[in-house]
Amino acid sequence: MFPWLRLLYTALSFLSSKGKVDLLGTTIVRLRVWPNDLDFNRHVNNGRYLMLADIGRIHWFVKAGVLAAARKRNAFPVVGDSIAKFRRELKAFQTFEIHSRLLGWDDRWGFIEHRFVRGGRVLGVVAIRGIFKGPEGPVKPQALMADLGFALPSPPLPEWAHEFHRGSESLTSLLRGEEQVHGLR
C-alpha cells in the first residue's frame, strides 16, 4: 500500500477511535507489511521504517491535539534529525503496530519515539528530534505546551536521547563549518 493510502487509512481511523490521548500518552497504529515495503532481502526496507514512523507521528500529533495547536500558529512539523535501531525483521503481509510517544522537549526540540511492535516484541525503534516551524521561525515547545494547557516541565529524557541530541548538534556544527570553508554561508 502506498504511503498516501496508509495515511488516508490512518486518518479514517480517527473517525472510529476514541477521543484524544494525553500529551505524554502513547498512540498505536496497526498496519500490515505490503510487498512494496520490502527490500531485496524480502523484509521491510530500512527507509520504509522512517516513512511509517511519519504516519505514527501524524497520528500522535492529531490524537494529542498538538497538530491543531500548531495550526493555530500557522506552524507545521519539521523533522530535524532521526535515528533508527532495527532488532527483528518484518516480512510481507505480517501485521505490526507503531507505538508513538513524546519523550520530552528542551527549549527548541521535541523528541518523539516510534516503536515497531509485533506480538508484544519491539522489532525496531525510530526516534526523531523535531520542531514546529511558524511564519517567524521555530515555535518554542513551551509555547505549544501552554497552548495545550500543559504546564508541567518536560519529563527527563533518557540518556540515549541526550546522546542523540549531542551527536546531532555536533554534526550540525561540522556541516556549518564545512559550508563556511567553501563560502556557502
MDTraj code that builds the backbone (N, CA, C; nanometers):
import mdtraj as md
import numpy as np

residues = "MET PHE PRO TRP LEU ARG LEU LEU TYR THR ALA LEU SER PHE LEU SER SER LYS GLY LYS VAL ASP LEU LEU GLY THR THR ILE VAL ARG LEU ARG VAL TRP PRO ASN ASP LEU ASP PHE ASN ARG HIS VAL ASN ASN GLY ARG TYR LEU MET LEU ALA ASP ILE GLY ARG ILE HIS TRP PHE VAL LYS ALA GLY VAL LEU ALA ALA ALA ARG LYS ARG ASN ALA PHE PRO VAL VAL GLY ASP SER ILE ALA LYS PHE ARG ARG GLU LEU LYS ALA PHE GLN THR PHE GLU ILE HIS SER ARG LEU LEU GLY TRP ASP ASP ARG TRP GLY PHE ILE GLU HIS ARG PHE VAL ARG GLY GLY ARG VAL LEU GLY VAL VAL ALA ILE ARG GLY ILE PHE LYS GLY PRO GLU GLY PRO VAL LYS PRO GLN ALA LEU MET ALA ASP LEU GLY PHE ALA LEU PRO SER PRO PRO LEU PRO GLU TRP ALA HIS GLU PHE HIS ARG GLY SER GLU SER LEU THR SER LEU LEU ARG GLY GLU GLU GLN VAL HIS GLY LEU ARG".split()
xyz = np.array([
    [0.0848, -0.1172, 0.0000],
    [0.0000, 0.0000, 0.0000],
    [0.0893, 0.1234, 0.0000],
    [0.0574, 0.2170, -0.0849],
    [0.1378, 0.3374, -0.0954],
    [0.1226, 0.4230, 0.0300],
    [0.2255, 0.5040, 0.0633],
    [0.2205, 0.5847, 0.1858],
    [0.0950, 0.6722, 0.1954],
    [0.0509, 0.7309, 0.0839],
    [-0.0667, 0.8173, 0.0900],
    [-0.1918, 0.7380, 0.1243],
    [-0.2006, 0.6157, 0.0760],
    [-0.3156, 0.5324, 0.1102],
    [-0.3124, 0.4935, 0.2581],
    [-0.1937, 0.4646, 0.3082],
    [-0.1813, 0.4331, 0.4509],
    [-0.2175, 0.5535, 0.5351],
    [-0.1738, 0.6695, 0.4916],
    [-0.2066, 0.7918, 0.5643],
    [-0.3576, 0.8140, 0.5644],
    [-0.4227, 0.7918, 0.4523],
    [-0.5681, 0.8042, 0.4443],
    [-0.6345, 0.7023, 0.5374],
    [-0.5855, 0.5794, 0.5356],
    [-0.6370, 0.4752, 0.6246],
    [-0.6245, 0.5188, 0.7711],
    [-0.5090, 0.5754, 0.8056],
    [-0.4872, 0.6222, 0.9424],
    [-0.5812, 0.7371, 0.9758],
    [-0.5987, 0.8291, 0.8801],
    [-0.6903, 0.9412, 0.9019],
    [-0.8324, 0.8911, 0.9244],
    [-0.8738, 0.7909, 0.8485],
    [-1.0084, 0.7353, 0.8660],
    [-1.0234, 0.6672, 1.0018],
    [-0.9131, 0.6176, 1.0563],
    [-0.9202, 0.5528, 1.1876],
    [-0.9568, 0.6524, 1.2969],
    [-0.9342, 0.7825, 1.2728],
    [-0.9733, 0.8824, 1.3720],
    [-1.1237, 0.8830, 1.3923],
    [-1.1970, 0.8497, 1.2873],
    [-1.3424, 0.8503, 1.2962],
    [-1.3942, 0.7416, 1.3900],
    [-1.3221, 0.6300, 1.3967],
    [-1.3690, 0.5184, 1.4787],
    [-1.2982, 0.5089, 1.6135],
    [-1.1939, 0.5897, 1.6337],
    [-1.1202, 0.5785, 1.7596],
    [-1.1747, 0.6773, 1.8626],
    [-1.1467, 0.6488, 1.9856],
    [-1.1999, 0.7273, 2.0957],
    [-1.1070, 0.8441, 2.1288],
    [-1.1634, 0.9642, 2.1339],
    [-1.1028, 1.0844, 2.1878],
    [-0.9548, 1.1065, 2.1680],
    [-0.9065, 1.1924, 2.2533],
    [-0.7660, 1.2316, 2.2479],
    [-0.6822, 1.1441, 2.3406],
    [-0.5522, 1.1560, 2.3206],
    [-0.4578, 1.0894, 2.4095],
    [-0.3864, 1.1991, 2.4894],
    [-0.3500, 1.1681, 2.6106],
    [-0.2737, 1.2606, 2.6929],
    [-0.1442, 1.2964, 2.6209],
    [-0.0950, 1.4171, 2.6434],
    [0.0260, 1.4637, 2.5761],
    [0.1437, 1.3672, 2.5961],
    [0.1507, 1.3046, 2.7102],
    [0.2589, 1.2093, 2.7358],
    [0.2124, 1.0645, 2.7172],
    [0.0969, 1.0474, 2.6543],
    [0.0438, 0.9143, 2.6281],
    [0.0992, 0.8555, 2.4989],
    [0.0662, 0.7316, 2.4768],
    [0.1130, 0.6582, 2.3587],
    [-0.0042, 0.6301, 2.2668],
    [0.0165, 0.6523, 2.1373],
    [-0.0829, 0.6140, 2.0380],
    [-0.0354, 0.4873, 1.9686],
    [-0.1307, 0.4132, 1.9133],
    [-0.0976, 0.2887, 1.8431],
    [-0.1663, 0.2887, 1.7074],
    [-0.0857, 0.2657, 1.6038],
    [-0.1379, 0.2490, 1.4683],
    [-0.1096, 0.1048, 1.4286],
    [-0.2120, 0.0365, 1.3796],
    [-0.1968, -0.1025, 1.3358],
    [-0.1900, -0.1053, 1.1834],
    [-0.0863, -0.1694, 1.1306],
    [-0.0650, -0.1753, 0.9864],
    [-0.0233, -0.3154, 0.9441],
    [-0.0099, -0.3322, 0.8139],
    [0.0340, -0.4586, 0.7550],
    [0.1493, -0.4291, 0.6594],
    [0.2423, -0.5208, 0.6491],
    [0.3538, -0.5096, 0.5545],
    [0.3038, -0.5465, 0.4159],
    [0.3283, -0.4589, 0.3188],
    [0.2915, -0.4846, 0.1800],
    [0.4169, -0.5088, 0.0979],
    [0.4057, -0.5758, -0.0150],
    [0.5249, -0.6080, -0.0946],
    [0.6117, -0.4872, -0.1317],
    [0.5515, -0.3700, -0.1511],
    [0.6332, -0.2539, -0.1865],
    [0.7115, -0.1974, -0.0672],
    [0.6912, -0.2552, 0.0525],
    [0.7693, -0.2166, 0.1706],
    [0.9019, -0.2917, 0.1783],
    [0.9176, -0.3938, 0.0942],
    [1.0289, -0.4874, 0.1092],
    [1.1519, -0.4462, 0.0279],
    [1.2682, -0.4895, 0.0773],
    [1.3924, -0.4708, 0.0020],
    [1.4326, -0.6052, -0.0608],
    [1.5542, -0.6138, -0.1104],
    [1.5986, -0.7370, -0.1765],
    [1.6101, -0.8553, -0.0808],
    [1.6171, -0.8282, 0.0476],
    [1.6220, -0.9361, 0.1470],
    [1.4825, -0.9828, 0.1885],
    [1.3806, -0.9284, 0.1244],
    [1.2412, -0.9643, 0.1477],
    [1.1926, -0.9299, 0.2890],
    [1.2484, -0.8242, 0.3457],
    [1.1931, -0.7704, 0.4700],
    [1.1803, -0.6188, 0.4554],
    [1.1130, -0.5549, 0.5521],
    [1.0858, -0.4117, 0.5398],
    [1.2163, -0.3350, 0.5249],
    [1.2197, -0.2519, 0.4234],
    [1.3345, -0.1681, 0.3915],
    [1.3575, -0.0678, 0.5045],
    [1.4846, -0.0415, 0.5360],
    [1.5142, 0.0500, 0.6467],
    [1.4582, 0.1898, 0.6231],
    [1.4581, 0.2364, 0.4984],
    [1.3999, 0.3664, 0.4684],
    [1.2494, 0.3687, 0.4887],
    [1.1851, 0.2563, 0.4694],
    [1.0402, 0.2481, 0.4860],
    [1.0017, 0.2680, 0.6322],
    [1.0880, 0.2230, 0.7242],
    [1.0600, 0.2457, 0.8662],
    [1.0428, 0.3947, 0.8951],
    [1.1266, 0.4779, 0.8331],
    [1.1166, 0.6227, 0.8555],
    [0.9836, 0.6768, 0.8043],
    [0.9406, 0.6292, 0.6876],
    [0.8131, 0.6726, 0.6318],
    [0.6978, 0.6249, 0.7204],
    [0.7048, 0.5034, 0.7684],
    [0.5995, 0.4519, 0.8556],
    [0.5966, 0.5279, 0.9885],
    [0.7149, 0.5679, 1.0365],
    [0.7200, 0.6491, 1.1584],
    [0.6483, 0.7826, 1.1368],
    [0.6573, 0.8379, 1.0145],
    [0.5835, 0.9614, 0.9831],
    [0.4344, 0.9426, 1.0081],
    [0.3811, 0.8290, 0.9663],
    [0.2388, 0.8017, 0.9858],
    [0.2061, 0.7933, 1.1350],
    [0.2901, 0.7229, 1.2091],
    [0.2698, 0.7151, 1.3537],
    [0.2769, 0.8517, 1.4193],
    [0.3679, 0.9354, 1.3718],
    [0.3842, 1.0690, 1.4293],
    [0.2633, 1.1578, 1.3993],
    [0.2148, 1.1545, 1.2765],
    [0.0970, 1.2340, 1.2420],
    [-0.0218, 1.1889, 1.3263],
    [-0.0358, 1.0586, 1.3417],
    [-0.1429, 1.0045, 1.4256],
    [-0.1308, 1.0591, 1.5682],
    [-0.0096, 1.0565, 1.6242],
    [0.0114, 1.1075, 1.7596],
    [-0.0176, 1.2576, 1.7657],
    [0.0320, 1.3348, 1.6656],
    [0.0081, 1.4798, 1.6639],
    [-0.1411, 1.5108, 1.6712],
    [-0.2204, 1.4392, 1.5944],
    [-0.3645, 1.4645, 1.5907],
    [-0.4283, 1.4216, 1.7225],
    [-0.3991, 1.2996, 1.7677],
    [-0.4634, 1.2462, 1.8884],
    [-0.4260, 1.3246, 2.0144],
    [-0.3051, 1.3805, 2.0191],
    [-0.2614, 1.4572, 2.1357],
    [-0.3037, 1.6037, 2.1266],
    [-0.3593, 1.6449, 2.0126],
    [-0.4028, 1.7824, 1.9953],
    [-0.2928, 1.8782, 1.9546],
    [-0.1732, 1.8264, 1.9347],
    [-0.0585, 1.9107, 1.9025],
    [-0.0720, 1.9729, 1.7634],
    [-0.1210, 1.8961, 1.6681],
    [-0.1333, 1.9489, 1.5320],
    [-0.2316, 2.0662, 1.5276],
    [-0.3441, 2.0546, 1.5967],
    [-0.4428, 2.1635, 1.5998],
    [-0.3829, 2.2887, 1.6636],
    [-0.3082, 2.2726, 1.7723],
    [-0.2448, 2.3877, 1.8374],
    [-0.1421, 2.4525, 1.7451],
    [-0.0654, 2.3711, 1.6752],
    [0.0359, 2.4244, 1.5834],
    [-0.0296, 2.4976, 1.4669],
    [-0.1377, 2.4422, 1.4140],
    [-0.2054, 2.5049, 1.3001],
    [-0.2596, 2.6426, 1.3367],
    [-0.3020, 2.6625, 1.4628],
    [-0.3487, 2.7943, 1.5071],
    [-0.2366, 2.8973, 1.4990],
    [-0.1133, 2.8505, 1.5053],
    [0.0031, 2.9383, 1.4920],
    [0.0582, 2.9368, 1.3487],
    [-0.0151, 2.8730, 1.2572],
    [0.0310, 2.8560, 1.1183],
    [0.1670, 2.7867, 1.1132],
    [0.1858, 2.6910, 1.2025],
    [0.3119, 2.6168, 1.2101],
    [0.2910, 2.4741, 1.1594],
    [0.3979, 2.4172, 1.1104],
    [0.3931, 2.2799, 1.0615],
    [0.5148, 2.2042, 1.1141],
    [0.5019, 2.0714, 1.1310],
    [0.6119, 1.9936, 1.1884],
    [0.7250, 1.9719, 1.0884],
    [0.8476, 1.9780, 1.1406],
    [0.9674, 1.9539, 1.0611],
    [1.0596, 1.8622, 1.1417],
    [1.0998, 1.7513, 1.0817],
    [1.1960, 1.6616, 1.1456],
    [1.3351, 1.7175, 1.1213],
    [1.4109, 1.7356, 1.2271],
    [1.5479, 1.7835, 1.2152],
    [1.6464, 1.6692, 1.2015],
    [1.6244, 1.5650, 1.2788],
    [1.7165, 1.4509, 1.2816],
    [1.6379, 1.3254, 1.3174],
    [1.6901, 1.2109, 1.2769],
    [1.6280, 1.0843, 1.3156],
    [1.7360, 0.9786, 1.3352],
    [1.7022, 0.8823, 1.4170],
    [1.7870, 0.7645, 1.4343],
    [1.6967, 0.6425, 1.4306],
    [1.7541, 0.5290, 1.4001],
    [1.6762, 0.4055, 1.3943],
    [1.7592, 0.2894, 1.4469],
    [1.6918, 0.1996, 1.5126],
    [1.7508, 0.0752, 1.5612],
    [1.6630, -0.0388, 1.5128],
    [1.7221, -0.1319, 1.4400],
    [1.6479, -0.2463, 1.3870],
    [1.6892, -0.3709, 1.4638],
    [1.5901, -0.4431, 1.5183],
    [1.6196, -0.5610, 1.6004],
    [1.5743, -0.6912, 1.5360],
    [1.4564, -0.6910, 1.4787],
    [1.3985, -0.8098, 1.4157],
    [1.3342, -0.7661, 1.2849],
    [1.3205, -0.8596, 1.1928],
    [1.2653, -0.8229, 1.0623],
    [1.1136, -0.8336, 1.0584],
    [1.0576, -0.7549, 0.9694],
    [0.9161, -0.7632, 0.9351],
    [0.9079, -0.8127, 0.7923],
    [0.8264, -0.9143, 0.7687],
    [0.8141, -0.9745, 0.6358],
    [0.6773, -0.9458, 0.5753],
    [0.6655, -0.9773, 0.4463],
    [0.5433, -0.9492, 0.3705],
    [0.4189, -1.0025, 0.4413],
    [0.3189, -0.9176, 0.4462],
    [0.1837, -0.9453, 0.4946],
    [0.1727, -0.9619, 0.6456],
    [0.2833, -0.9479, 0.7184],
    [0.2740, -0.9514, 0.8638],
    [0.2080, -0.8221, 0.9132],
    [0.1328, -0.8329, 1.0205],
    [0.0761, -0.7142, 1.0840],
    [0.1720, -0.6680, 1.1933],
    [0.1654, -0.5404, 1.2239],
    [0.2507, -0.4829, 1.3279],
    [0.1841, -0.3564, 1.3792],
    [0.2374, -0.3044, 1.4862],
    [0.1876, -0.1800, 1.5437],
    [0.3021, -0.0798, 1.5540],
    [0.2659, 0.0471, 1.5435],
    [0.3615, 0.1551, 1.5701],
    [0.3121, 0.2255, 1.6961],
    [0.3915, 0.2192, 1.8019],
    [0.3599, 0.2846, 1.9289],
    [0.4397, 0.4156, 1.9316],
    [0.3693, 0.5276, 1.9293],
    [0.4341, 0.6588, 1.9230],
    [0.4092, 0.7359, 2.0513],
    [0.5147, 0.8035, 2.0977],
    [0.5007, 0.8834, 2.2199],
    [0.6031, 0.9953, 2.2224],
    [0.5681, 1.1005, 2.2941],
    [0.6586, 1.2119, 2.3172],
    [0.7490, 1.1756, 2.4333],
    [0.8796, 1.1807, 2.4088],
    [0.9745, 1.1530, 2.5163],
    [0.9960, 1.2753, 2.6040],
    [0.9980, 1.3933, 2.5405],
    [1.0209, 1.5171, 2.6141],
    [1.0630, 1.6272, 2.5180],
    [1.1105, 1.7373, 2.5737],
    [1.1474, 1.8521, 2.4923],
    [1.2494, 1.9370, 2.5664],
    [1.3162, 2.0229, 2.4913],
    [1.4034, 2.1233, 2.5510],
    [1.3550, 2.2597, 2.5030],
    [1.4400, 2.3608, 2.5024],
    [1.3944, 2.4938, 2.4628],
    [1.3730, 2.5087, 2.3125],
    [1.4124, 2.4086, 2.2327],
    [1.3952, 2.4152, 2.0876],
    [1.3297, 2.2907, 2.0280],
    [1.3739, 2.1735, 2.0722],
    [1.3383, 2.0471, 2.0085],
    [1.2375, 1.9662, 2.0891],
    [1.1545, 1.8919, 2.0154],
    [1.0717, 1.7876, 2.0743],
    [1.1296, 1.6532, 2.0323],
    [1.1236, 1.5549, 2.1207],
    [1.1799, 1.4224, 2.0949],
    [1.0669, 1.3199, 2.0986],
    [1.0477, 1.2496, 1.9867],
    [0.9404, 1.1520, 1.9741],
    [0.9991, 1.0157, 1.9390],
    [0.9425, 0.9132, 2.0005],
    [0.9867, 0.7753, 1.9783],
    [0.8742, 0.6964, 1.9137],
    [0.9111, 0.6138, 1.8144],
    [0.8179, 0.5226, 1.7479],
    [0.8721, 0.3807, 1.7638],
    [0.7970, 0.2972, 1.8319],
    [0.8365, 0.1576, 1.8492],
    [0.7534, 0.0711, 1.7557],
    [0.8199, -0.0119, 1.6778],
    [0.7539, -0.1061, 1.5880],
    [0.7408, -0.2370, 1.6644],
    [0.6175, -0.2801, 1.6860],
    [0.5894, -0.3915, 1.7765],
    [0.5082, -0.4980, 1.7040],
    [0.5455, -0.6220, 1.7266],
    [0.4701, -0.7372, 1.6757],
    [0.4722, -0.8439, 1.7834],
    [0.3546, -0.8918, 1.8209],
    [0.3470, -0.9963, 1.9231],
    [0.4074, -0.9543, 2.0558],
    [0.3955, -0.8269, 2.0910],
    [0.4495, -0.7779, 2.2173],
    [0.5994, -0.7524, 2.2168],
    [0.6647, -0.7780, 2.1056],
    [0.8100, -0.7627, 2.0964],
    [0.8454, -0.6398, 2.0140],
    [0.9415, -0.5610, 2.0621],
    [0.9880, -0.4435, 1.9882],
    [1.0835, -0.4898, 1.8788],
    [1.0428, -0.4659, 1.7536],
    [1.1227, -0.5073, 1.6383],
    [1.2202, -0.3990, 1.5946],
    [1.1839, -0.2752, 1.6204],
    [1.2686, -0.1637, 1.5819],
    [1.2173, -0.0360, 1.6456],
    [1.3032, 0.0639, 1.6482],
    [1.2691, 0.1939, 1.7053],
    [1.3192, 0.3018, 1.6116],
    [1.2345, 0.3996, 1.5850],
    [1.2741, 0.5215, 1.5143],
    [1.2484, 0.6360, 1.6111],
    [1.3467, 0.7203, 1.6308],
    [1.3303, 0.8387, 1.7154],
    [1.3653, 0.9612, 1.6330],
    [1.2926, 1.0687, 1.6595],
    [1.3201, 1.1933, 1.5881],
    [1.3352, 1.3072, 1.6874],
    [1.4004, 1.4090, 1.6382],
    [1.4085, 1.5361, 1.7081],
    [1.3536, 1.6358, 1.6076],
    [1.2492, 1.7083, 1.6458],
    [1.1842, 1.7960, 1.5502],
    [1.1343, 1.9248, 1.6127],
    [1.0901, 2.0132, 1.5248],
    [1.0360, 2.1422, 1.5650],
    [0.9046, 2.1650, 1.4913],
    [0.8314, 2.2658, 1.5338],
    [0.7208, 2.3199, 1.4561],
    [0.7676, 2.4546, 1.4047],
    [0.7616, 2.4712, 1.2737],
    [0.8089, 2.5942, 1.2115],
    [0.6902, 2.6823, 1.1754],
    [0.6904, 2.8047, 1.2279],
    [0.5850, 2.9017, 1.2004],
    [0.6358, 3.0111, 1.1080],
    [0.5531, 3.1091, 1.0800],
    [0.5920, 3.2182, 0.9898],
    [0.7154, 3.2959, 1.0375],
    [0.7346, 3.3056, 1.1688],
    [0.8510, 3.3771, 1.2230],
    [0.9647, 3.2828, 1.2627],
    [0.9564, 3.1577, 1.2254],
    [1.0605, 3.0614, 1.2597],
    [1.0075, 2.9552, 1.3537],
    [1.0985, 2.8817, 1.4186],
    [1.0568, 2.7730, 1.5067],
    [0.9704, 2.8222, 1.6231],
    [0.8680, 2.7440, 1.6542],
    [0.7823, 2.7710, 1.7693],
    [0.8425, 2.6959, 1.8877],
    [0.8653, 2.7654, 1.9958],
    [0.9227, 2.7006, 2.1140],
    [0.8254, 2.5954, 2.1680],
    [0.8767, 2.4790, 2.2046],
    [0.7882, 2.3748, 2.2589],
    [0.7048, 2.4232, 2.3779],
    [0.7635, 2.5085, 2.4619],
    [0.6910, 2.5578, 2.5789],
    [0.5677, 2.6384, 2.5372],
    [0.5763, 2.7100, 2.4242],
    [0.4611, 2.7865, 2.3752],
    [0.3490, 2.6920, 2.3320],
    [0.3852, 2.5840, 2.2624],
    [0.2833, 2.4858, 2.2230],
    [0.2240, 2.4173, 2.3462],
    [0.3087, 2.3879, 2.4441],
    [0.2586, 2.3242, 2.5671],
    [0.1580, 2.4162, 2.6355],
    [0.1889, 2.5460, 2.6408],
    [0.0965, 2.6426, 2.7022],
    [-0.0353, 2.6465, 2.6250],
    [-0.0272, 2.6438, 2.4916],
    [-0.1492, 2.6423, 2.4097],
    [-0.2353, 2.5203, 2.4399],
    [-0.1694, 2.4112, 2.4774],
    [-0.2412, 2.2872, 2.5084],
    [-0.2843, 2.2791, 2.6547],
    [-0.2498, 2.3837, 2.7335],
    [-0.2840, 2.3840, 2.8754],
    [-0.1967, 2.2911, 2.9568],
    [-0.0780, 2.2613, 2.9049],
    [0.0148, 2.1705, 2.9726],
    [0.1237, 2.2546, 3.0375],
    [0.1251, 2.2593, 3.1710],
    [0.2171, 2.3477, 3.2422],
    [0.3350, 2.2752, 3.3065],
    [0.3383, 2.1439, 3.2976],
    [0.4467, 2.0696, 3.3616],
    [0.5748, 2.0786, 3.2798],
    [0.6905, 2.0642, 3.3453],
    [0.8157, 2.0614, 3.2689],
    [0.8282, 1.9291, 3.1925],
    [0.9230, 1.9264, 3.1013],
    [0.9490, 1.8042, 3.0257],
    [0.9896, 1.6914, 3.1192],
    [0.9429, 1.5708, 3.0895],
    [0.9977, 1.4566, 3.1628],
    [1.1462, 1.4450, 3.1308],
    [1.2243, 1.3863, 3.2188],
    [1.3666, 1.3695, 3.1872],
    [1.3836, 1.2810, 3.0637],
    [1.4679, 1.3252, 2.9730],
    [1.4964, 1.2449, 2.8541],
    [1.5860, 1.1283, 2.8928],
    [1.5677, 1.0130, 2.8296],
    [1.6608, 0.9022, 2.8550],
    [1.8015, 0.9392, 2.8061],
    [1.9011, 0.8780, 2.8623],
    [2.0397, 0.9113, 2.8279],
    [2.0660, 0.8944, 2.6788],
    [2.0099, 0.7913, 2.6165],
    [2.0345, 0.7727, 2.4736],
    [1.9809, 0.8908, 2.3934],
    [1.8711, 0.9548, 2.4391],
    [1.8172, 1.0712, 2.3688],
    [1.9108, 1.1906, 2.3836],
    [1.9723, 1.2048, 2.5013],
    [2.0727, 1.3110, 2.5195],
    [2.1911, 1.2883, 2.4253],
    [2.2345, 1.1629, 2.4139],
    [2.3471, 1.1319, 2.3242],
    [2.3096, 1.1584, 2.1782],
    [2.1882, 1.1230, 2.1401],
    [2.1374, 1.1510, 2.0061],
    [2.1381, 1.3024, 1.9810],
    [2.0902, 1.3789, 2.0782],
    [2.0857, 1.5250, 2.0679],
    [2.2271, 1.5828, 2.0530],
    [2.3180, 1.5389, 2.1388],
    [2.4568, 1.5890, 2.1313],
    [2.5211, 1.5530, 1.9978],
    [2.4996, 1.4307, 1.9520],
    [2.5553, 1.3890, 1.8235],
    [2.4998, 1.4702, 1.7082],
    [2.3702, 1.4980, 1.7112],
    [2.3073, 1.5783, 1.6057],
    [2.3629, 1.7203, 1.6055],
    [2.3790, 1.7787, 1.7245],
    [2.4352, 1.9137, 1.7345],
    [2.5797, 1.9163, 1.6842],
    [2.6564, 1.8131, 1.7170],
    [2.7949, 1.8045, 1.6718],
    [2.8031, 1.7965, 1.5193],
    [2.7191, 1.7138, 1.4594],
    [2.7180, 1.7015, 1.3145],
    [2.6737, 1.8320, 1.2484],
    [2.5760, 1.8998, 1.3073],
    [2.5314, 2.0295, 1.2551],
    [2.6466, 2.1289, 1.2547],
    [2.7212, 2.1343, 1.3637],
    [2.8363, 2.2258, 1.3720],
    [2.9411, 2.1925, 1.2666],
    [2.9687, 2.0645, 1.2482],
    [3.0655, 2.0214, 1.1477],
    [3.0220, 2.0664, 1.0083],
    [2.8958, 2.0447, 0.9745],
    [2.8465, 2.0810, 0.8416],
    [2.8470, 2.2316, 0.8205],
    [2.8118, 2.3079, 0.9233],
    [2.8182, 2.4544, 0.9116],
    [2.9613, 2.5004, 0.8890],
    [3.0554, 2.4382, 0.9593],
    [3.1968, 2.4719, 0.9408],
    [3.2431, 2.4431, 0.7984],
    [3.2021, 2.3290, 0.7437],
    [3.2384, 2.2954, 0.6053],
    [3.1797, 2.3954, 0.5066],
    [3.0562, 2.4389, 0.5312],
    [2.9938, 2.5381, 0.4427],
    [3.0702, 2.6700, 0.4463],
    [3.1142, 2.7110, 0.5644],
    [3.1887, 2.8356, 0.5764],
    [3.3212, 2.8274, 0.5013],
    [3.3881, 2.7141, 0.5131],
    [3.5157, 2.6966, 0.4442],
    [3.4966, 2.7074, 0.2932],
    [3.3850, 2.6598, 0.2427],
    [3.3578, 2.6633, 0.0996],
    [3.2793, 2.7870, 0.0568],
    [3.2628, 2.8831, 0.1503],
    [3.1947, 3.0078, 0.1178],
    [3.0474, 2.9919, 0.0868],
    [2.9848, 2.8921, 0.1462],
    [2.8433, 2.8663, 0.1200],
    [2.7510, 2.9313, 0.2218],
    [2.8074, 3.0000, 0.3175],
    [2.7236, 3.0649, 0.4196],
    [2.7476, 3.2097, 0.4220],
])
top = md.Topology()
chain = top.add_chain()
for i, resn in enumerate(residues, 1):
    res = top.add_residue(resn, chain, resSeq=i)
    for name in ("N", "CA", "C"):
        top.add_atom(name, md.element.get_by_symbol(name[0]), res)
traj = md.Trajectory(xyz[None], top)
